Amino acid sequence: MIAVVDYGAGNIHSVARALARVGATFVVTNDPSAVAAAEAVILPGVGAAADTMQGLCNARVDEPVVTAIARGVPYLGICMGLQVLFDRSEEDDETPCLGVLSGDVVRFPPGLEVPHMGWNQVRQAEESPLFAGIPQDSNFYFVHSYYARPADTARISGTTDYGLEFTSVVRRDNLFATQFHPEKSGLVGLRLYANFIRLAGQTPAPEFA
């Protein structure tokens, strides 16, 4: 079973609809034990870093998410679900995050319009099972004002240009995370979700097989 983590602030309904469309078996949950024991975990996110971390901690699902990742189960972070993986975010006057990946999250520099909102291309930096069947430089939908700077560049799985080249996809083993929103990205986004549920041992709906 895939656990979609509900910590009170996330793009839960859109993610659930996308997962149902690709034939996933999943549960939307804020039960810490269910998250810790899940066969795969999806952490959606919208909003600010401090609110996200407070929501995770108040629901007591912060440590179960880290535990699940440490067990090596497939993990997919979306937007804030990517950013909170790092050590800290400079948003909200320096917010400590989960520390799963080394690095920080910083605001786009002055002169660039924020939020970065709309469609933009993702340049795949490696051959990744998350992007199987998805053409290079495909467009995905973004809404964010901050971006991650991994300390280990080997974790960068995809990049996007917005006045500067920033990390839009990270990967470590079975951990995947995207700065963009696949659930708002049309057929390529659905293909990405289908690829993820395949990594979780599930069979996608026939049109995504």
Residue frames as a rotation matrix with the C-alpha (Angstrom) as fourth column:
MET 1
0.575 0.818 0.000 0.00
0.818 -0.575 0.000 0.00
0.000 0.000 -1.000 0.00
ILE 2
-0.444 -0.646 0.621 1.20
0.613 -0.724 -0.316 3.51
0.654 0.240 0.717 -0.85
ALA 3
0.144 0.430 -0.892 0.78
0.919 -0.392 -0.040 6.05
-0.367 -0.814 -0.451 1.96
VAL 4
-0.099 -0.078 0.992 -0.02
0.511 -0.860 -0.017 9.59
0.854 0.505 0.125 0.83
VAL 5
-0.568 -0.248 -0.785 0.92
0.823 -0.135 -0.552 11.68
0.031 -0.959 0.280 3.86
ASP 6
0.250 0.726 0.641 -1.81
0.439 -0.675 0.593 14.06
0.863 0.133 -0.488 5.04
TYR 7
-0.500 -0.491 -0.713 -0.33
0.861 -0.197 -0.468 16.58
0.089 -0.848 0.522 7.47
GLY 8
0.135 0.722 -0.679 -3.07
0.733 -0.534 -0.422 19.14
-0.667 -0.441 -0.601 7.05
ALA 9
0.505 -0.002 -0.863 -1.62
-0.409 -0.881 -0.237 21.17
-0.760 0.473 -0.445 4.20
GLY 10
-0.649 -0.706 0.283 -0.89
-0.049 0.411 0.910 19.58
-0.759 0.577 -0.301 0.89
ASN 11
-0.398 0.479 -0.782 -2.19
-0.916 -0.254 0.310 19.14
-0.050 0.840 0.540 -2.59
ILE 12
-0.671 0.023 0.741 -3.85
-0.298 0.906 -0.299 15.95
-0.679 -0.422 -0.601 -1.37
HIS 13
0.292 0.921 0.259 -7.01
-0.097 0.298 -0.950 15.81
-0.951 0.252 0.177 -3.47
SER 14
0.611 -0.128 -0.781 -5.27
-0.785 -0.226 -0.577 16.50
-0.102 0.966 -0.238 -6.79
VAL 15
-0.529 -0.848 -0.036 -2.61
-0.849 0.529 0.006 13.91
0.015 0.034 -0.999 -5.98
ALA 16
-0.465 0.430 0.774 -5.26
-0.182 0.809 -0.559 11.36
-0.866 -0.401 -0.298 -5.01
ARG 17
0.637 0.733 -0.238 -7.13
-0.351 0.001 -0.937 11.93
-0.686 0.680 0.258 -8.27
ALA 18
0.245 -0.634 -0.734 -3.95
-0.954 -0.024 -0.298 11.47
0.171 0.773 -0.610 -10.29
LEU 19
-0.738 -0.531 0.416 -3.08
-0.622 0.774 -0.116 8.27
-0.261 -0.344 -0.902 -8.44
ALA 20
-0.026 0.819 0.573 -6.58
-0.108 0.568 -0.816 6.89
-0.994 -0.083 0.074 -8.97
ARG 21
0.654 0.269 -0.707 -6.29
-0.670 -0.228 -0.707 7.73
-0.351 0.936 0.031 -12.67
VAL 22
-0.091 -0.785 -0.613 -3.13
-0.911 0.314 -0.267 5.65
0.402 0.534 -0.744 -13.07
GLY 23
0.470 0.446 -0.761 -4.59
-0.252 0.895 0.369 2.73
0.846 0.018 0.533 -11.12
ALA 24
-0.603 -0.786 0.136 -2.70
-0.324 0.085 -0.942 3.04
0.729 -0.612 -0.306 -7.83
THR 25
0.450 0.592 -0.668 -3.68
0.531 0.424 0.733 1.36
0.718 -0.685 -0.123 -4.60
PHE 26
-0.644 -0.692 0.326 -3.13
0.238 -0.586 -0.775 3.95
0.727 -0.421 0.542 -1.90
VAL 27
0.347 0.707 -0.616 -4.38
0.907 -0.085 0.414 5.45
0.240 -0.702 -0.671 1.34
VAL 28
-0.046 -0.277 0.960 -4.38
-0.060 -0.958 -0.279 9.10
0.997 -0.071 0.028 2.41
THR 29
0.572 0.195 -0.797 -3.29
0.655 0.477 0.586 8.99
0.494 -0.857 0.145 6.03
ASN 30
0.236 -0.545 0.805 -1.91
-0.583 -0.742 -0.331 10.92
0.778 -0.391 -0.493 8.98
ASP 31
0.982 0.095 0.162 -1.37
-0.185 0.640 0.746 7.74
-0.032 -0.762 0.646 11.03
PRO 32
0.269 -0.963 -0.001 2.34
-0.950 -0.265 0.168 7.63
-0.162 -0.045 -0.986 11.98
SER 33
-0.160 -0.338 0.927 2.43
-0.306 0.910 0.279 3.83
-0.938 -0.239 -0.250 12.15
ALA 34
0.700 0.478 0.531 0.84
0.363 0.403 -0.840 3.51
-0.615 0.781 0.109 8.71
VAL 35
0.856 -0.448 -0.257 3.41
-0.504 -0.621 -0.600 5.87
0.110 0.644 -0.757 7.22
ALA 36
0.017 -0.919 0.393 6.33
-0.911 0.147 0.384 4.08
-0.411 -0.365 -0.835 8.89
ALA 37
-0.241 -0.059 0.969 5.12
-0.058 0.997 0.046 0.68
-0.969 -0.045 -0.244 7.65
ALA 38
0.656 0.622 -0.428 4.05
-0.420 -0.171 -0.891 1.72
-0.627 0.765 0.149 4.14
GLU 39
0.377 -0.473 0.796 5.37
0.710 0.699 0.079 -0.01
-0.595 0.536 0.600 1.03
ALA 40
-0.430 -0.489 0.759 5.86
0.801 -0.594 0.071 3.43
0.416 0.639 0.647 -0.54
VAL 41
0.011 0.358 -0.934 5.36
0.746 -0.624 -0.230 7.03
-0.665 -0.694 -0.274 0.60
ILE 42
-0.173 -0.010 0.985 4.24
0.757 -0.642 0.126 10.15
0.631 0.767 0.119 -1.23
LEU 43
-0.164 0.064 -0.984 4.65
0.790 -0.589 -0.170 13.52
-0.591 -0.805 0.046 0.50
PRO 44
0.167 0.277 0.946 2.82
0.806 -0.592 0.031 16.31
0.568 0.757 -0.322 -1.36
GLY 45
-0.163 -0.202 -0.966 3.29
0.845 -0.534 -0.031 19.88
-0.509 -0.821 0.258 -0.32
VAL 46
0.134 0.148 0.980 2.24
0.618 -0.785 0.034 23.44
0.775 0.601 -0.196 -0.95
GLY 47
0.939 0.332 0.089 2.85
0.163 -0.656 0.737 26.61
0.303 -0.677 -0.670 1.02
ALA 48
0.455 -0.756 0.471 5.68
-0.730 -0.620 -0.289 27.63
0.511 -0.212 -0.833 3.32
ALA 49
-0.250 -0.698 -0.671 8.51
-0.109 0.709 -0.697 25.63
0.962 -0.101 -0.253 4.87
ALA 50
-0.892 -0.126 0.434 7.69
-0.426 -0.087 -0.901 26.47
0.151 -0.988 0.024 8.50
ASP 51
0.026 0.981 0.194 4.01
-0.978 0.064 -0.196 25.58
-0.205 -0.185 0.961 8.08
THR 52
0.428 0.079 -0.900 4.94
-0.522 0.835 -0.175 22.31
0.738 0.545 0.398 6.39
MET 53
-0.571 -0.714 -0.404 7.38
-0.033 0.512 -0.858 21.29
0.820 -0.477 -0.316 9.12
GLN 54
-0.734 0.372 0.568 4.91
-0.668 -0.243 -0.704 22.31
-0.124 -0.896 0.426 11.82
GLY 55
0.325 0.911 -0.255 2.19
-0.941 0.338 0.007 20.25
0.093 0.238 0.967 10.14
LEU 56
0.158 -0.357 -0.921 4.44
-0.239 0.891 -0.386 17.21
0.958 0.281 0.055 9.88
CYS 57
-0.833 -0.553 -0.027 5.54
-0.081 0.169 -0.982 17.51
0.548 -0.816 -0.186 13.50
ASN 58
-0.487 0.722 0.492 2.04
-0.858 -0.290 -0.424 18.18
-0.164 -0.629 0.760 14.86
ALA 59
0.572 0.700 -0.427 0.74
-0.779 0.627 -0.014 15.10
0.258 0.340 0.904 13.07
ARG 60
0.230 -0.617 0.753 3.78
-0.628 0.497 0.599 13.17
-0.743 -0.611 -0.274 14.33
VAL 61
0.904 0.085 0.419 4.56
0.242 0.707 -0.664 11.93
-0.353 0.702 0.619 10.84
ASP 62
0.649 -0.723 -0.237 7.96
-0.757 -0.581 -0.300 13.63
0.079 0.374 -0.924 10.49
GLU 63
-0.264 -0.794 0.548 9.94
-0.815 0.488 0.314 10.77
-0.517 -0.363 -0.775 12.01
PRO 64
0.253 0.391 0.885 7.87
0.108 0.898 -0.427 8.05
-0.961 0.204 0.185 10.30
VAL 65
0.978 0.031 -0.206 8.63
-0.193 -0.235 -0.953 9.66
-0.078 0.972 -0.224 6.93
VAL 66
0.183 -0.983 -0.026 12.35
-0.978 -0.180 -0.108 9.61
0.102 0.046 -0.994 7.74
THR 67
-0.198 -0.199 0.960 12.04
-0.515 0.854 0.071 6.02
-0.834 -0.481 -0.272 8.98
ALA 68
0.720 0.535 0.442 10.31
0.107 0.544 -0.832 4.91
-0.686 0.646 0.334 5.79
ILE 69
0.801 -0.493 -0.340 13.01
-0.547 -0.372 -0.750 6.52
0.243 0.786 -0.568 3.65
ALA 70
-0.109 -0.896 0.430 15.71
-0.977 0.178 0.121 4.86
-0.185 -0.407 -0.894 5.77
ARG 71
0.129 0.235 0.963 14.05
-0.182 0.961 -0.210 1.49
-0.975 -0.148 0.167 5.14
GLY 72
-0.821 -0.570 -0.042 14.56
-0.110 0.085 0.990 2.08
-0.561 0.818 -0.132 1.45
VAL 73
-0.028 0.870 0.492 10.93
0.756 0.340 -0.559 2.09
-0.654 0.357 -0.667 0.37
PRO 74
-0.443 -0.086 0.892 10.10
0.790 -0.508 0.343 4.19
0.424 0.857 0.293 -2.69
TYR 75
-0.063 0.349 -0.935 9.50
0.655 -0.693 -0.303 7.80
-0.753 -0.631 -0.185 -1.70
LEU 76
-0.267 0.028 0.963 8.12
0.834 -0.494 0.246 10.59
0.483 0.869 0.108 -3.87
GLY 77
-0.255 0.141 -0.957 8.25
0.639 -0.718 -0.276 14.16
-0.726 -0.682 0.093 -2.61
ILE 78
0.051 0.393 0.918 6.35
0.931 -0.352 0.099 16.88
0.362 0.849 -0.384 -4.45
CYS 79
0.378 0.051 0.924 7.25
0.096 -0.995 0.016 20.58
0.921 0.082 -0.381 -4.21
MET 80
0.300 -0.272 0.914 7.55
-0.899 -0.401 0.176 21.13
0.319 -0.875 -0.365 -0.44
GLY 81
0.937 0.053 0.346 7.91
-0.172 0.931 0.323 17.35
-0.305 -0.362 0.881 -0.23
LEU 82
0.505 -0.849 0.155 11.25
0.586 0.205 -0.784 17.91
0.634 0.486 0.601 -1.97
GLN 83
0.167 -0.514 0.841 12.34
-0.286 -0.842 -0.458 20.99
0.944 -0.164 -0.288 -0.04
VAL 84
0.629 0.127 0.767 11.78
-0.768 -0.052 0.638 19.57
0.121 -0.990 0.065 3.45
LEU 85
0.893 -0.373 -0.252 14.18
0.353 0.928 -0.122 16.71
0.279 0.020 0.960 2.68
PHE 86
0.126 -0.932 0.340 17.11
0.310 -0.289 -0.906 19.09
0.942 0.220 0.253 3.09
ASP 87
-0.515 -0.462 -0.722 18.82
0.796 0.055 -0.603 20.43
0.318 -0.885 0.339 6.21
ARG 88
-0.358 0.321 -0.877 17.28
0.487 -0.737 -0.469 23.87
-0.797 -0.595 0.108 6.24
SER 89
0.096 0.391 0.916 15.28
0.929 -0.366 0.059 26.41
0.358 0.845 -0.398 4.30
GLU 90
-0.893 -0.436 -0.111 15.96
0.448 -0.839 -0.310 30.12
0.042 -0.326 0.944 4.46
GLU 91
-0.276 0.882 0.383 12.20
0.053 -0.384 0.922 30.66
0.960 0.275 0.059 4.18
ASP 92
0.737 0.675 -0.009 10.46
0.092 -0.086 0.992 31.89
0.669 -0.732 -0.126 7.33
ASP 93
0.484 -0.602 0.635 13.69
-0.823 -0.560 0.097 33.13
0.298 -0.569 -0.766 8.92
GLU 94
-0.537 -0.798 -0.272 15.63
-0.718 0.602 -0.349 29.85
0.443 0.008 -0.897 8.64
THR 95
0.517 0.785 0.341 13.50
-0.856 0.488 0.173 26.73
-0.030 -0.381 0.924 9.04
PRO 96
-0.620 -0.673 0.403 15.14
-0.653 0.727 0.211 23.45
-0.435 -0.133 -0.890 10.12
CYS 97
0.258 0.694 -0.672 13.93
-0.928 0.371 0.025 20.61
0.267 0.618 0.740 7.90
LEU 98
0.948 0.297 0.112 14.15
-0.317 0.902 0.293 16.81
-0.014 -0.314 0.949 7.92
GLY 99
0.186 -0.976 0.112 17.85
-0.893 -0.120 0.434 16.55
-0.410 -0.181 -0.894 7.09
VAL 100
0.724 0.095 0.684 17.48
0.108 0.963 -0.248 13.46
-0.682 0.253 0.687 4.91
LEU 101
0.501 -0.574 0.648 19.64
0.810 0.047 -0.584 15.10
0.305 0.817 0.489 2.22
SER 102
-0.136 -0.642 -0.755 22.50
0.743 -0.570 0.351 17.51
-0.655 -0.513 0.554 2.81
GLY 103
-0.679 -0.127 0.723 21.97
0.623 -0.621 0.476 21.01
0.388 0.774 0.501 1.49
ASP 104
-0.626 0.464 -0.627 19.73
0.271 -0.624 -0.733 24.01
-0.732 -0.628 0.265 1.84
VAL 105
0.023 0.740 0.672 16.77
0.999 -0.050 0.021 25.71
0.049 0.670 -0.741 0.20
VAL 106
-0.662 -0.383 -0.645 17.10
0.424 -0.900 0.100 29.32
-0.619 -0.207 0.758 -0.92
ARG 107
0.427 0.837 -0.342 14.95
0.236 -0.468 -0.852 32.02
-0.873 0.283 -0.398 -2.51
PHE 108
0.369 -0.239 0.898 15.29
0.920 -0.040 -0.389 32.94
0.129 0.970 0.205 -6.16
PRO 109
-0.561 -0.707 -0.430 17.57
0.765 -0.642 0.056 35.99
-0.315 -0.298 0.901 -6.44
PRO 110
0.070 0.540 -0.839 16.31
0.093 -0.840 -0.534 39.56
-0.993 -0.041 -0.109 -6.86
GLY 111
-0.539 -0.210 -0.816 15.31
-0.700 -0.427 0.573 40.38
-0.469 0.879 0.084 -10.41
LEU 112
-0.905 0.310 -0.291 13.41
0.067 0.780 0.622 37.15
0.420 0.543 -0.727 -10.99
GLU 113
-0.200 0.920 0.336 9.65
-0.825 -0.343 0.449 37.21
0.529 -0.188 0.828 -10.64
VAL 114
-0.961 -0.026 -0.276 8.41
0.120 0.859 -0.498 35.01
0.250 -0.511 -0.822 -7.82
PRO 115
0.189 -0.300 0.935 6.73
-0.201 0.920 0.336 32.72
-0.961 -0.251 0.114 -7.53
HIS 116
-0.815 -0.347 -0.463 8.11
-0.562 0.281 0.778 30.86
-0.140 0.895 -0.424 -10.51
MET 117
-0.208 0.871 0.446 4.69
-0.163 0.418 -0.894 29.77
-0.965 -0.258 0.055 -11.76
GLY 118
0.544 0.495 -0.678 3.61
-0.767 -0.036 -0.641 27.94
-0.342 0.868 0.360 -14.87
TRP 119
0.961 -0.116 0.253 5.03
0.206 0.907 -0.367 25.47
-0.187 0.404 0.895 -17.34
ASN 120
0.387 -0.895 -0.222 8.76
-0.905 -0.415 0.094 24.94
-0.176 0.164 -0.971 -17.71
GLN 121
0.569 -0.230 -0.790 11.07
-0.382 0.776 -0.502 22.29
0.728 0.587 0.353 -19.10
VAL 122
0.685 -0.417 0.597 12.86
-0.473 0.369 0.800 19.66
-0.554 -0.831 0.055 -17.06
ARG 123
0.304 -0.708 -0.638 16.27
-0.766 0.217 -0.605 18.59
0.567 0.672 -0.477 -18.30
GLN 124
0.996 0.076 0.048 16.90
-0.090 0.831 0.549 15.03
0.002 -0.551 0.835 -17.16
ALA 125
0.333 -0.937 0.103 20.44
-0.943 -0.332 0.024 14.70
0.012 -0.105 -0.994 -15.80
GLU 126
-0.762 -0.522 0.384 20.40
-0.540 0.839 0.068 10.91
-0.358 -0.156 -0.921 -15.69
GLU 127
-0.422 0.636 -0.646 18.43
-0.325 0.559 0.763 7.91
0.846 0.532 -0.029 -16.84
SER 128
-0.842 0.184 0.507 15.87
-0.511 0.030 -0.859 7.51
-0.173 -0.982 0.069 -14.08
PRO 129
-0.810 0.587 0.001 13.06
0.570 0.786 0.239 4.97
0.139 0.194 -0.971 -13.72
LEU 130
-0.271 0.729 -0.629 10.83
0.440 -0.488 -0.754 7.84
-0.856 -0.481 -0.188 -12.57
PHE 131
-0.042 0.172 -0.984 11.10
-0.621 -0.776 -0.109 9.35
-0.783 0.606 0.140 -16.06
ALA 132
-0.743 -0.206 0.636 10.75
0.254 0.793 0.554 6.17
-0.619 0.574 -0.537 -18.10
GLY 133
-0.223 0.663 0.714 8.91
0.973 0.192 0.125 6.99
-0.054 0.723 -0.688 -21.32
ILE 134
0.741 0.418 -0.525 9.02
0.437 -0.894 -0.096 10.75
-0.510 -0.159 -0.846 -20.65
PRO 135
0.545 -0.553 0.631 10.89
0.678 -0.152 -0.719 12.71
0.493 0.820 0.292 -23.34
GLN 136
-0.412 -0.783 -0.466 13.84
0.896 -0.442 -0.048 14.91
-0.169 -0.437 0.883 -22.49
ASP 137
-0.998 -0.064 -0.019 12.90
0.063 -0.996 0.064 18.57
-0.023 0.062 0.998 -21.89
SER 138
-0.244 0.970 -0.019 9.24
0.747 0.200 0.634 17.79
0.618 0.140 -0.773 -21.22
ASN 139
-0.542 0.152 0.827 7.19
-0.341 -0.939 -0.051 20.59
0.768 -0.310 0.560 -19.67
PHE 140
-0.283 0.446 -0.849 5.88
0.860 0.509 -0.019 20.32
0.424 -0.736 -0.528 -16.12
TYR 141
0.426 0.587 0.688 3.92
0.199 -0.803 0.562 22.75
0.883 -0.102 -0.459 -13.94
PHE 142
-0.508 -0.710 -0.487 5.75
0.728 -0.051 -0.684 24.73
0.461 -0.702 0.543 -11.23
VAL 143
0.594 0.489 0.638 4.65
0.025 -0.805 0.593 27.02
0.804 -0.337 -0.491 -8.38
HIS 144
0.559 -0.454 -0.693 7.47
0.828 0.256 0.500 28.01
-0.050 -0.853 0.519 -6.01
SER 145
0.914 -0.272 0.301 9.66
-0.237 -0.960 -0.148 30.86
0.329 0.064 -0.942 -4.82
TYR 146
0.270 -0.825 0.497 12.49
-0.829 0.064 0.556 28.77
-0.490 -0.562 -0.666 -3.32
TYR 147
0.734 -0.099 -0.671 14.69
-0.413 0.719 -0.558 26.03
0.538 0.687 0.487 -4.72
ALA 148
0.914 -0.364 0.180 16.99
0.069 0.576 0.814 23.36
-0.400 -0.732 0.552 -3.32
ARG 149
0.423 -0.870 -0.254 20.78
-0.783 -0.211 -0.585 23.41
0.456 0.446 -0.770 -3.45
PRO 150
0.986 -0.052 -0.159 21.98
0.112 0.911 0.398 19.86
0.124 -0.410 0.904 -2.77
ALA 151
0.471 -0.877 0.097 25.42
-0.663 -0.279 0.694 19.63
-0.582 -0.391 -0.713 -1.18
ASP 152
-0.437 -0.540 0.719 26.04
0.066 0.778 0.624 16.47
-0.897 0.320 -0.305 -3.19
THR 153
-0.273 0.327 -0.905 25.54
-0.864 -0.497 0.081 17.22
-0.424 0.804 0.418 -6.88
ALA 154
-0.970 -0.070 -0.234 25.18
-0.168 0.887 0.430 13.49
0.178 0.456 -0.872 -7.53
ARG 155
-0.583 0.812 -0.037 21.70
0.470 0.300 -0.830 13.83
-0.663 -0.501 -0.556 -6.03
ILE 156
-0.242 0.476 -0.845 20.60
-0.591 -0.764 -0.261 16.16
-0.770 0.436 0.466 -8.87
SER 157
-0.408 0.195 0.892 18.45
0.505 0.862 0.043 14.11
-0.760 0.468 -0.450 -11.25
GLY 158
0.102 0.456 0.884 16.93
0.969 -0.248 0.016 16.98
0.226 0.855 -0.467 -13.22
THR 159
-0.634 -0.352 -0.688 17.32
0.505 -0.863 -0.024 20.72
-0.585 -0.363 0.725 -13.71
THR 160
0.409 0.776 0.480 15.24
0.912 -0.340 -0.228 23.63
-0.013 0.531 -0.847 -14.97
ASP 161
-0.713 -0.657 0.247 16.18
0.674 -0.738 -0.016 27.10
0.193 0.155 0.969 -16.18
TYR 162
0.581 0.812 0.058 14.52
0.773 -0.572 0.274 30.15
0.256 -0.114 -0.960 -14.67
GLY 163
0.857 -0.371 0.358 17.08
-0.364 -0.927 -0.092 32.90
0.366 -0.052 -0.929 -14.98
LEU 164
-0.272 -0.901 0.337 19.46
-0.960 0.278 -0.030 30.39
-0.067 -0.332 -0.941 -13.44
GLU 165
-0.114 0.180 -0.977 19.71
-0.324 0.923 0.208 26.62
0.939 0.340 -0.047 -13.61
PHE 166
-0.251 0.077 0.965 18.12
-0.968 -0.013 -0.251 25.14
-0.007 -0.997 0.078 -10.50
THR 167
-0.993 -0.112 -0.022 17.54
-0.110 0.989 -0.101 21.62
0.033 -0.098 -0.995 -9.21
SER 168
-0.245 0.969 -0.043 14.05
-0.951 -0.231 0.206 20.46
0.189 0.091 0.978 -10.13
VAL 169
0.796 0.423 -0.434 14.43
-0.321 0.902 0.290 16.72
0.514 -0.092 0.853 -9.45
VAL 170
-0.182 -0.850 0.494 16.48
-0.981 0.119 -0.156 14.90
0.074 -0.513 -0.855 -6.83
ARG 171
0.742 0.367 -0.561 17.17
-0.357 0.925 0.132 11.22
0.567 0.103 0.817 -6.39
ARG 172
-0.388 -0.828 0.404 18.96
-0.916 0.299 -0.267 8.93
0.101 -0.474 -0.875 -3.96
ASP 173
-0.978 0.045 0.206 18.36
0.025 0.995 -0.097 5.22
-0.209 -0.090 -0.974 -4.53
ASN 174
-0.452 0.881 0.138 14.56
0.845 0.373 0.384 4.81
0.287 0.291 -0.913 -4.13
LEU 175
-0.010 0.401 -0.916 14.08
0.569 -0.751 -0.335 8.41
-0.822 -0.524 -0.221 -2.98
PHE 176
-0.517 -0.037 0.855 12.71
0.795 -0.392 0.463 10.69
0.319 0.919 0.232 -5.69
ALA 177
0.043 0.590 -0.806 11.42
0.662 -0.621 -0.420 14.24
-0.748 -0.515 -0.417 -5.39
THR 178
-0.281 -0.022 0.959 10.24
0.890 -0.381 0.252 16.88
0.360 0.924 0.127 -7.84
GLN 179
-0.868 -0.007 -0.497 9.98
0.228 -0.895 -0.384 20.64
-0.442 -0.447 0.778 -7.45
PHE 180
-0.731 0.634 -0.251 7.14
-0.586 -0.395 0.708 20.63
0.350 0.665 0.660 -9.98
HIS 181
-0.272 0.761 0.588 3.63
-0.623 0.327 -0.711 19.24
-0.733 -0.560 0.385 -9.52
PRO 182
-0.993 -0.102 0.050 3.10
-0.032 0.672 0.740 16.07
-0.110 0.733 -0.671 -11.60
GLU 183
-0.417 0.906 0.071 -0.61
0.763 0.392 -0.513 16.07
-0.493 -0.159 -0.855 -10.74
LYS 184
0.437 0.530 -0.726 -0.95
0.054 -0.822 -0.567 19.42
-0.898 0.209 -0.388 -12.53
SER 185
-0.318 -0.785 -0.531 1.23
-0.581 -0.281 0.764 18.44
-0.749 0.552 -0.367 -15.48
GLY 186
0.316 0.554 -0.770 -1.11
-0.946 0.126 -0.298 16.60
-0.068 0.823 0.564 -17.81
LEU 187
0.926 0.159 -0.341 -0.20
-0.244 0.944 -0.221 13.27
0.287 0.288 0.914 -19.38
VAL 188
0.028 -0.974 -0.226 3.53
-0.095 0.222 -0.970 13.47
0.995 0.048 -0.086 -18.65
GLY 189
-0.417 -0.116 0.902 2.71
-0.867 -0.246 -0.433 13.99
0.272 -0.962 0.002 -14.97
LEU 190
0.637 0.691 0.342 0.41
-0.746 0.664 0.048 10.98
-0.194 -0.285 0.939 -14.98
ARG 191
0.662 -0.489 -0.568 3.16
-0.073 0.712 -0.698 8.96
0.746 0.504 0.436 -16.66
LEU 192
-0.396 -0.835 0.381 5.51
-0.483 -0.164 -0.860 9.96
0.781 -0.525 -0.338 -13.83
TYR 193
-0.056 0.448 0.892 3.00
-0.979 0.151 -0.138 8.77
-0.197 -0.881 0.430 -11.22
ALA 194
0.894 0.382 -0.236 2.53
-0.433 0.871 -0.232 5.51
0.117 0.310 0.944 -13.14
ASN 195
0.193 -0.909 -0.369 6.30
-0.135 0.348 -0.928 5.01
0.972 0.229 -0.055 -13.12
PHE 196
-0.491 -0.388 0.780 6.40
-0.779 -0.204 -0.592 5.62
0.389 -0.899 -0.203 -9.39
ILE 197
0.377 0.667 0.643 3.66
-0.870 0.494 -0.001 3.13
-0.318 -0.559 0.766 -8.55
ARG 198
0.789 -0.209 -0.578 5.50
-0.188 0.813 -0.550 0.58
0.585 0.543 0.602 -10.68
LEU 199
-0.310 -0.941 0.131 8.55
-0.345 -0.017 -0.939 1.18
0.886 -0.337 -0.319 -8.47
ALA 200
-0.379 0.264 0.887 6.26
-0.922 -0.026 -0.386 0.52
-0.079 -0.964 0.253 -5.52
GLY 201
-0.941 -0.101 0.324 5.42
-0.104 0.995 0.008 -2.92
-0.323 -0.026 -0.946 -6.95
GLN 202
-0.016 0.998 0.058 2.03
0.041 0.058 -0.997 -2.02
-0.999 -0.014 -0.041 -8.38
THR 203
-0.575 -0.068 0.816 0.72
0.776 0.272 0.569 -2.43
-0.260 0.960 -0.104 -11.92
PRO 204
-0.779 0.279 -0.562 -0.48
-0.266 -0.958 -0.107 0.79
-0.568 0.066 0.820 -13.55
ALA 205
0.335 0.942 0.021 -3.74
-0.182 0.086 -0.979 1.09
-0.924 0.324 0.201 -15.42
PRO 206
0.354 -0.206 0.912 -3.51
0.727 0.674 -0.130 -0.39
-0.588 0.710 0.388 -18.94
GLU 207
0.884 0.022 0.466 -3.12
0.373 -0.634 -0.677 2.96
0.281 0.773 -0.569 -20.70
PHE 208
0.646 -0.700 0.303 0.00
-0.755 -0.645 0.120 3.64
0.112 -0.306 -0.945 -18.58
ALA 209
0.801 -0.320 0.507 1.45
0.053 0.880 0.471 0.12
-0.597 -0.350 0.722 -18.66
